[in-house]
Structures are given as structure tokens and as C-alpha cells.
């Protein structure tokens, strides 16, 4: 039987032990799932372990207990998963086009179809950065650099896109523009997205569901469904009410 979920996190735990210091429990018994085609945001107080959870899901940090699996039974971190970090992590000596093509050249999961140049340009257009294909990262604004990083992640056609506070360094207007780009991409591709954010407004604007964590160590405090159809109006009273509810949970 086909599974409805894309990603399942079961009872994961992480403890850090620095030399000379007492053990520090960062994440304790965190469980949740992400459905196919869903956008899920992880939120919690600063330093509670959000990024640690994301790194464990992405296979960048070992976990001490628990499992993270994709619907096919494999570990979630595989060529089916792509990661976008807070910083764009683009190679400064390559053009935007070359950075995205580098992502395509690393793709090993699926048999390549069609012309690589066409594939790269399609994803640059999808992320609305095709006009800067020949530019180096230093020549772009922060928002455009992040668009290029998203294009590089998407060019491998991942089942799961994992994003660690991708809007944190952007001004409010650019954040909203990039959020709309993410929503357009998700609608066109059906990619499942798991994103860490510290902004209640960002979460209510983009997410289907919000996983709210407790303070350190991180545990799941509440799962919040966001019922509003898209596009969402940040000035709508219902939107504001939910944003305030999320903010209260974040602060309590």
C-alpha cells in the first residue's frame, strides 16, 4: 500500500558532550510526520534545537536515538532530499548558471532526461533568477543569492526540500517576495518542504502545518494546522489572530 507521508521522524534524541563539560540534552523524544506535498514549519524558542533537528533529518548530524525515514523505508537523507541553508553556500568563483549546473552534475538518483542546459535554465526561471545566470554571487542581492541556492537544490528534483531559516537575513519586503516564490515552486512541482523559521508571520504565511517545540531540550509542544487557502493576506483578521496565537506559544 502506498504511504501518504513523505517523511517520518520517530522519537529522535540528541545529546552533546563537550570535553570538560556536563552532557547537554538538546533534543528529546521528538516525533512528527510530513505528508506528501505538504509545507511544514518547525518553530521554537531561540537555541531550543530546531536546526539540530533539521541537521539530523538531513543526515548532517548523528542522532543518539530514534529514526528518520522516507516513505520508501530508506533514511530521509538521500538523493531524494535537498538542503537550503541560512547562508546561500554558493561557490563564489562560479556564475549562477554554473552553481545550479553543479547541483545537476551531482544528481545520481534519477536518470537524466533532456538537455542539461535546458534543465538548468528551467529552474533558474522557476526561481525567477534567470536574468542573472551569468552573474557571480557577489554581484547579487541577498534575495537573489538565496533564489539561486534554491534553484540549485531543486534542479535535482528532490522529493523533500529541507530549508534552515532561508529568509532570516532578508528585509521584510524581500522575505515576502521569496516566500511567494517558494509557494509558486511548491504549487508547480509538488515538492514536500520542511522549513525551520523563527518568524510567526513567515510560518502562518507559508505553512500547512506548524510544529511548535518547547524550550531546551526540544520536545514537540503542539502541532498547529493552518487552514487558510492561498494566497494568504497578512492583513486578514483571521491571519493576524493565528499569528498572535503562534507568537504566544513561541513566547510561553
Buried (B, 14 or more C-beta within 10 A) or exposed (E): EEBEBBBBBBEBBBBBEEEEEEEEBBBBBBBBBBBBBBBBBBBBBEEBBBBBBBBBBBBBBEBBEBEBBBBEEEEBBBBBBBBBBBBBBBEEEBBBBBBBBBBBEEBEEEEEEEEEEEBBBBBBEBBBBBEBBEBBBEEBEBBBBBBBBBBBBBBBBBBBBBBBBBBBBBEEEBBBBBBBBBBEBBEEBEBBBBBBBBBBBBBBBBBBBBBBBBBBBBBBBEEBEBEBEEEBEEEEEEBBEBBEBBBEBBEE
